[in-house]
Amino acid sequence: MSAIKQSQFIAKHESQWQHFEEWLNYQELSRWQKNSKKKPIKAPEALDMPHAYRQICHHLALASSRMYSPILVEKLNKLVLRGHQKLYSTRTHFWRGILEFFAGGFPALIRQEWRVVSIAAILFYIPFIAIIILLQYYPDLIYSIMDGTMVQNLERMYDPELHQRLGREREADTDLSMFGFYIKHNIGIDFQMFAGGMLFGIGSIFFLLFNGIFLGAAFGHLTHIGYIDTFWGFVVGHGAFELQAAFLSGAAGLKLAEALIMPGRKSRARALVDNGKIAVKMMYGIVAMSLIAAFLEAFWSSMVMPVMIKYVVGAILWSLVAIYFLFLGRNSEHNKL
């Protein structure tokens, strides 16, 4: 009776075991073996690895509990071991890939795309710096950029006489909610500049210029009225990440625009797909920078402490960001992205 049940069990599931084994065998081949022109190897049908692995584990448990042939049990056990190794090594590789991207791949990618990055930096930082300088000589210019209510609200947020908490009218127990607000705000701006690239770059250029001018106006006005420590002490830390993320998201948008304006020998659709893959990779790192900026702004920047500590920490953060983008990933395969 047991033999009959075993034969039925094998007949029912053997094709599944064979497919699972063929898929594992194919995955273990090197890239050269898979793409060999002399003896090309056909890829097996697609497999839902986690689901198939759980089914093989279930079959092994059934075969063991029903005391089927040791040969069958051993065969299923080997499939389970190979499947376990492949499944969890794939997950390990996934997380290792993420770590490698942020440890070297992201800065190497930014250096690789230096053309669009340079254009975005010029579009953002030249208006930003120019407005700061102009407002020191022509302070009424602020009212050409912001209305009176916005200027009053801006001054109230950083008035050293009104608030002990820097930068926002809030108490310490709202830091977490402000963290969520900053995430939404920062990433919203990033994706606005990124998506603007789909309008042949016009949207990205507009938002780079607009944000450069608007932020420059805020920086310049608060500097002119003397709110140096309350304002600069607040922004110097998280600004190392927030400002870079802002113009880099514009660079990612310009990468999309490049495919539409200068597709080269490719069709626009093909160029957009290829450039889109690069731009999306850039956005992975940019979003991470915005998350870091939001965390610092919510939990560090608003803390009350000697402003010199804020300046020292800010200088360290700006230096680390510069070192990260200039040097990390140079001596690795990331340069071959």
C-alpha positions as CSV (number, residue, x, y, z in Angstrom):
1,M,0.0,0.0,0.0
2,S,2.8,2.3,0.9
3,A,4.6,1.6,-2.4
4,I,1.4,2.5,-4.3
5,K,1.0,5.7,-2.4
6,Q,4.7,6.5,-3.0
7,S,4.3,5.9,-6.8
8,Q,1.3,8.1,-6.9
9,F,3.1,10.8,-4.9
10,I,6.0,10.7,-7.3
11,A,3.8,10.7,-10.4
12,K,1.9,13.8,-9.1
13,H,4.9,15.9,-8.1
14,E,7.9,14.6,-10.1
15,S,7.5,17.2,-12.9
16,Q,7.6,20.0,-10.3
17,W,10.8,18.6,-8.7
18,Q,12.4,18.3,-12.1
19,H,11.5,21.9,-13.0
20,F,12.8,23.1,-9.7
21,E,16.1,21.2,-10.2
22,E,16.5,22.5,-13.8
23,W,15.9,26.0,-12.6
24,L,18.6,25.6,-9.8
25,N,21.0,24.1,-12.3
26,Y,20.5,27.0,-14.7
27,Q,21.0,29.6,-11.9
28,E,24.3,28.0,-10.9
29,L,25.7,28.5,-14.4
30,S,28.1,31.3,-15.0
31,R,27.1,34.2,-17.2
32,W,29.6,33.0,-19.9
33,Q,28.0,29.5,-19.9
34,K,24.5,30.9,-20.2
35,N,25.4,33.2,-23.1
36,S,27.9,30.8,-24.9
37,K,27.4,31.0,-28.7
38,K,28.8,27.5,-29.2
39,K,26.5,25.7,-26.9
40,P,23.7,28.1,-25.8
41,I,21.7,26.8,-22.8
42,K,18.0,27.4,-22.9
43,A,16.6,29.0,-19.8
44,P,13.9,27.0,-18.0
45,E,10.4,28.4,-17.5
46,A,10.1,31.2,-14.9
47,L,9.8,30.0,-11.3
48,D,8.3,31.6,-8.2
49,M,11.2,30.6,-6.1
50,P,9.8,31.2,-2.5
51,H,6.5,29.5,-3.4
52,A,8.3,26.5,-5.1
53,Y,10.7,26.2,-2.2
54,R,7.9,26.0,0.3
55,Q,6.2,23.3,-1.7
56,I,9.4,21.2,-1.9
57,C,9.8,21.5,1.9
58,H,6.2,20.3,2.3
59,H,6.8,17.3,0.0
60,L,9.9,16.4,2.0
61,A,7.9,16.5,5.2
62,L,5.2,14.3,3.7
63,A,7.8,11.8,2.4
64,S,9.5,11.6,5.7
65,S,6.3,11.3,7.8
66,R,5.0,8.6,5.5
67,M,8.3,6.7,5.6
68,Y,8.8,6.7,1.8
69,S,11.9,5.3,0.2
70,P,15.2,6.7,1.7
71,I,16.3,7.4,-1.9
72,L,13.3,9.7,-2.4
73,V,13.7,11.4,0.9
74,E,17.3,12.0,0.2
75,K,16.5,13.4,-3.2
76,L,14.0,15.8,-1.8
77,N,16.3,16.8,1.1
78,K,19.0,17.7,-1.5
79,L,16.6,19.9,-3.4
80,V,15.5,21.6,-0.1
81,L,19.2,22.3,0.8
82,R,20.0,23.7,-2.6
83,G,16.8,25.7,-2.6
84,H,17.6,27.1,0.8
85,Q,21.1,28.1,-0.2
86,K,19.9,29.8,-3.4
87,L,16.9,31.6,-1.7
88,Y,18.8,33.0,1.2
89,S,22.0,33.7,-0.7
90,T,19.8,35.8,-3.2
91,R,18.4,37.8,-0.3
92,T,21.9,38.3,1.1
93,H,23.0,39.4,-2.3
94,F,20.1,41.8,-2.5
95,W,21.0,43.5,0.8
96,R,24.7,43.4,-0.1
97,G,23.9,45.1,-3.3
98,I,22.1,47.9,-1.5
99,L,25.0,48.4,0.8
100,E,27.5,48.4,-2.1
101,F,25.4,51.0,-3.9
102,F,25.4,53.4,-1.1
103,A,29.0,52.6,-0.1
104,G,30.3,53.4,-3.6
105,G,27.9,53.0,-6.4
106,F,25.9,56.1,-5.8
107,P,28.8,58.6,-5.6
108,A,30.4,56.9,-8.6
109,L,27.1,57.3,-10.5
110,I,26.9,61.0,-9.7
111,R,30.5,61.4,-10.9
112,Q,29.7,59.5,-14.1
113,E,26.8,61.8,-14.8
114,W,28.9,64.9,-14.2
115,R,27.5,66.8,-17.2
116,V,23.8,66.9,-16.0
117,V,25.0,67.2,-12.4
118,S,27.1,70.3,-13.3
119,I,24.2,71.9,-15.3
120,A,21.8,71.3,-12.4
121,A,24.3,72.7,-9.9
122,I,24.7,75.9,-12.0
123,L,21.0,76.4,-12.4
124,F,20.4,75.9,-8.6
125,Y,23.4,77.5,-6.9
126,I,24.1,80.6,-9.0
127,P,20.6,82.1,-8.4
128,F,20.8,80.9,-4.8
129,I,24.1,82.6,-4.1
130,A,23.3,85.7,-6.3
131,I,20.0,86.4,-4.4
132,I,21.7,86.1,-1.0
133,I,24.3,88.7,-2.1
134,L,21.8,91.0,-3.7
135,L,19.6,91.1,-0.6
136,Q,22.5,92.4,1.5
137,Y,22.5,95.5,-0.8
138,Y,18.9,95.7,-1.9
139,P,16.8,94.3,1.0
140,D,13.5,95.4,-0.4
141,L,14.0,92.9,-3.2
142,I,12.6,90.2,-0.9
143,Y,9.1,91.6,-1.5
144,S,9.5,90.9,-5.2
145,I,10.0,87.2,-4.4
146,M,7.7,86.7,-1.3
147,D,4.6,88.5,-0.2
148,G,4.5,90.4,3.1
149,T,2.7,87.6,5.0
150,M,5.4,85.0,3.9
151,V,8.2,87.4,5.0
152,Q,6.5,87.9,8.4
153,N,6.1,84.2,9.0
154,L,9.7,83.5,8.0
155,E,10.9,86.1,10.4
156,R,8.7,84.8,13.2
157,M,10.1,81.3,12.8
158,Y,13.7,82.4,13.4
159,D,13.2,85.4,15.7
160,P,15.6,84.8,18.6
161,E,13.4,86.8,21.0
162,L,10.2,84.8,20.3
163,H,11.1,81.1,20.5
164,Q,13.5,78.8,22.3
165,R,12.9,76.0,19.8
166,L,14.8,76.9,16.6
167,G,13.1,77.1,13.3
168,R,9.6,76.1,14.2
169,E,6.8,77.1,16.5
170,R,6.5,73.7,18.2
171,E,7.3,71.7,21.3
172,A,9.7,68.7,21.6
173,D,6.9,66.2,21.6
174,T,6.0,67.1,18.0
175,D,9.5,66.2,16.6
176,L,8.2,62.9,15.2
177,S,5.3,64.5,13.4
178,M,7.7,67.2,12.0
179,F,9.9,64.3,10.8
180,G,7.0,63.0,8.8
181,F,6.2,66.5,7.5
182,Y,9.8,67.0,6.4
183,I,9.9,63.7,4.6
184,K,6.8,64.6,2.6
185,H,8.0,68.1,1.9
186,N,11.6,67.2,0.9
187,I,10.8,64.2,-1.2
188,G,7.9,66.0,-2.8
189,I,10.3,68.7,-4.0
190,D,12.8,66.1,-5.2
191,F,10.2,64.2,-7.3
192,Q,8.8,67.5,-8.6
193,M,12.2,68.4,-10.1
194,F,12.8,64.8,-11.3
195,A,9.4,64.5,-13.1
196,G,9.9,67.9,-14.7
197,G,12.5,66.2,-16.9
198,M,9.7,64.6,-18.9
199,L,8.7,68.0,-20.3
200,F,12.0,68.0,-22.3
201,G,13.7,69.4,-19.2
202,I,11.7,72.6,-19.0
203,G,10.1,71.5,-15.7
204,S,13.4,70.5,-14.1
205,I,15.0,73.8,-15.2
206,F,12.1,75.8,-13.9
207,F,12.1,74.2,-10.5
208,L,15.9,74.4,-10.1
209,L,15.8,78.1,-10.8
210,F,12.7,78.7,-8.7
211,N,14.0,76.8,-5.7
212,G,17.4,78.4,-6.0
213,I,15.8,81.9,-6.0
214,F,13.3,81.2,-3.3
215,L,15.7,79.6,-0.9
216,G,18.3,82.2,-1.6
217,A,15.7,84.9,-0.8
218,A,15.0,83.2,2.6
219,F,18.7,82.8,3.4
220,G,19.6,86.3,2.2
221,H,16.7,88.1,4.1
222,L,17.3,86.4,7.4
223,T,21.0,87.1,7.1
224,H,20.4,90.8,6.4
225,I,18.1,91.3,9.4
226,G,20.7,89.7,11.7
227,Y,19.1,86.3,12.5
228,I,22.5,84.7,11.9
229,D,22.8,82.2,14.7
230,T,19.1,81.2,14.9
231,F,18.8,80.7,11.2
232,W,22.2,79.5,10.0
233,G,22.6,77.4,13.2
234,F,19.3,75.7,12.3
235,V,20.0,75.0,8.6
236,V,23.8,74.3,8.6
237,G,23.5,70.6,9.6
238,H,20.6,69.2,7.5
239,G,21.4,71.6,4.7
240,A,24.4,69.4,3.8
241,F,22.0,66.7,2.6
242,E,18.8,68.7,1.7
243,L,20.4,71.2,-0.7
244,Q,22.5,68.5,-2.5
245,A,19.4,66.3,-2.8
246,A,17.5,69.2,-4.2
247,F,19.8,69.9,-7.1
248,L,20.7,66.3,-7.7
249,S,17.0,65.5,-8.2
250,G,17.0,68.2,-10.9
251,A,20.1,66.4,-12.5
252,A,18.1,63.2,-12.6
253,G,15.3,65.0,-14.3
254,L,17.8,66.4,-16.9
255,K,19.0,62.9,-17.5
256,L,15.5,62.1,-18.6
257,A,15.4,65.2,-20.8
258,E,18.7,64.2,-22.4
259,A,17.0,61.1,-23.8
260,L,14.2,63.2,-25.3
261,I,16.4,66.0,-26.7
262,M,19.5,64.0,-27.8
263,P,18.6,60.4,-28.2
264,G,21.5,59.8,-30.6
265,R,21.1,56.7,-32.7
266,K,18.5,55.3,-30.4
267,S,14.8,55.9,-30.7
268,R,13.5,58.3,-28.1
269,A,11.6,55.5,-26.4
270,R,14.7,53.3,-26.2
271,A,16.9,56.2,-25.0
272,L,14.2,57.2,-22.4
273,V,14.2,53.6,-21.0
274,D,18.0,53.5,-20.8
275,N,18.4,57.0,-19.3
276,G,15.4,56.3,-17.0
277,K,17.2,53.4,-15.4
278,I,20.2,55.6,-14.6
279,A,17.9,58.5,-13.4
280,V,16.0,56.1,-11.1
281,K,19.2,54.8,-9.6
282,M,20.2,58.4,-8.9
283,M,16.8,58.9,-7.2
284,Y,17.4,56.0,-4.9
285,G,20.4,57.8,-3.4
286,I,18.7,61.2,-3.5
287,V,15.7,60.0,-1.5
288,A,18.0,58.5,1.1
289,M,19.7,61.9,1.4
290,S,16.3,63.6,1.8
291,L,15.4,61.1,4.6
292,I,18.7,61.9,6.4
293,A,18.0,65.6,6.0
294,A,14.5,65.2,7.4
295,F,15.8,63.3,10.4
296,L,18.4,65.9,11.2
297,E,16.0,68.8,10.7
298,A,13.4,67.2,13.0
299,F,15.6,65.9,15.8
300,W,18.9,67.8,15.6
301,S,18.6,71.2,14.0
302,S,15.8,72.5,16.3
303,M,17.7,71.5,19.5
304,V,18.8,74.4,21.7
305,M,22.6,74.3,22.4
306,P,25.6,76.6,21.9
307,V,25.5,77.6,18.3
308,M,29.2,76.9,17.9
309,I,28.5,73.2,18.3
310,K,25.9,73.5,15.5
311,Y,28.5,75.1,13.2
312,V,31.2,72.5,14.0
313,V,28.8,69.6,13.4
314,G,27.5,71.3,10.2
315,A,31.1,71.8,8.9
316,I,31.8,68.1,9.6
317,L,28.6,67.0,7.8
318,W,29.4,69.2,4.7
319,S,32.9,67.8,4.7
320,L,31.7,64.2,4.9
321,V,29.2,64.8,2.0
322,A,32.0,66.3,-0.1
323,I,34.3,63.4,0.6
324,Y,31.6,60.9,-0.1
325,F,30.8,62.2,-3.6
326,L,34.4,63.0,-4.5
327,F,36.2,59.9,-3.4
328,L,34.0,56.9,-2.5
329,G,33.7,54.2,-5.1
330,R,36.8,55.1,-7.1
331,N,38.7,51.9,-6.5
332,S,35.9,49.5,-7.2
333,E,33.8,48.2,-10.0
334,H,31.3,51.0,-9.4
335,N,33.3,53.1,-11.9
336,K,32.0,50.7,-14.6
337,L,28.4,51.5,-14.1
